Amino acid sequence: MKKSKNIYLKFLIIAVFVTILVIVLDAVVMSLAFKMGTFSESLIYSDPQEAWMRFLIATGIFTSCIYAAKAAYTIQSSRDEAIVTKELLQSVLNTIPVRVFWKSKDLTYLGCNTLFANDAGVSSADDLTGKDDFQLSWSKEAELYRADDLKVITSGAKRLNYEEPQTRPDGSVFWLNTSKIPLCDSNGEVYGVLGTYEDITKRKEKEHEIKELNATLEERVEDRTRELDAINKELESFSYSVSHDLRAPLRAINGFGEALYEDYSDKLGEEGRDYLRRMHAATLRMGRLIDDLLALSRVTRGKIKKSETDISALAWQVIEELKANEEDKSIEFNVTPNLTAECDEHLIEVVLTNLINNAIKFSKGKKDRKIVFGTSKVNNGLAYYVRDNGAGFDPLYKAKLFSPFQRLHATAEFEGVGVGLATVQRIIHRHGGLAWAEGAVDKGATFYFTLPRI
């Protein structure tokens, strides 16, 4: 702006000087004409019209010079403002953390910010102006870039957030996330393209590392799957052995014991008959133990087939089946209605059978026996539970409840082999849930389990 003011003052001085010069020249010309006798002195000074004309001419020249000075000032001011605006815009572009460039319709560069110039291996945006992509370090990708530019220019449509490679001056290849939009004039005519991109090389490297890690993990999973398949086959073989090889001697022991009891009971005496009864009870208990072990083995194998299950209805089904074998018909059962879950219906039936059967078994001998199946909120989730008012258990030993063959009550008091709760826990764990218990001696027990929502 200071430069524009200086030019304005110069034009004013020139205007004054030119006006004075015209007046002086006019006086000189008139003086020479008078001396040469061309005009009479009386004509020169007595003709008002001619004097007025001279004044108007001088004034017109002065006014023209003034307007010329003002026009020059306006033009220069506009140029100065344009330069200031351009410098301000360039400063802003140089501070943003993304690369910015713009090209003409013939795909030569019109400008860029400092980050883009650095990627191109030039010291400033001016060194890039007028060049095309074939003249820069990424000439290998020039055809790709120019094809994208032409799409934007010819269609007038944006192209946003796509990935492409870029070769730097040192030969290294980087990856970019690029966006391009058309540049339009006041009439809406496209005259170029504006582009921005960010360097996503590190992100791509991380993605590559993750892919390699996933591939390694997949190999490990496949190896582990093969190992598990082999283990399952061994378990199947073991189950077959248990089912056949162990049951055969049990049947023999039980059979010979019954024969001995029938044929020689009168000769054995009461003590001998008591031994046979104990032997028979032990073989039956061993048979149940084998059945429970096989059941425990089965729940750890095979695929889980999940479906939307009405657990309330399933609980009533289990209760009705267990009530049929229960002498005490006064037990009060309470089931919360409309409880559903995404689960394997058959396996959850096994869970409910074990928990409700335990509630019936351990509440024997209590007055007003009551068994409840319901839900409660736990850690912003939902937990299902089976609660009874029976014998309960000592909380100090609750960690043993879900371990196979661990019993907190004597067999003579409550029959069983200690596998039911272990089966419950394994089924719930296979569903991705948790199983735990709370209780106190002679104050009943509550067994909880969770089933993750899908």
Protein Blocks (a to p, Z undefined) as FASTA:
>chain_A
ZZmmmmmmmmmmmmmmmmmmmmmmmmmmmmmmmmnomacfklmmmmmklmmmmmmmmmmm
mmmmmmmmmmmmmmmmmmmmmmmmmmmmmmmmmmpcbdcddddfkopafbdcfklmmmno
pabfklmgopafklmmklmmmmmmmmmmmmmmmnopacehiadddddfkopacddddddd
ddddfkopafbdcdddddfklmmmmmmmmmmmmmmmmmmmmmmmmmmmmmmmmmmmmmmm
mmmmmmmmmmmmmmmmmmmmmmmmmmnommlmmmmmmmmmmmmmmmmmmmmmmmmmmmmg
cjdddddddfklmmmmmmmmmmmmpmblmbccdddehiacdddfklmmmmmmmmmmmmmm
mmgoiahiacddddddeehiacdddddfbebpafklmmmmmpghiafbdfklpgcehlmm
mmmmmmmmmnopacdddddehkapadddddddZZ
